[in-house]
């Protein structure tokens, strides 16, 4: 799988493999029932949310506020969609200039912060 060309399924599998967390579907409202989260098995806290908006694949991650602020200058990183914008950000997965190692580091930081 080439980075920058993830399908939703590939992204979810990559996140689970990377973090050892589980895929879950906690939302029951019709518009968001197909919005998966990646959450820790032990405490059930969400470390990532995967959604699509306007045909774009979004990945919401939790970071330190200073990291969130710093990342806003990165192409393909936007204020968190439907989340606290101080602690969360959204990555336009297939449109970002982030490298796979950079995105991986962000996912692992989100995992660490939500343990």
Secondary structure, DSSP 8 states (H G I E B T S, - for coil): --TT---HHHHHHHHHHHH--EEE----SGGGTT--EEE-TTT--EEEEEEEETTEEEEEEE--HHHHHHHTTSTTEEE-TTS-TTTEEEEEGGG----HHHHHHHHHHHHHHT-
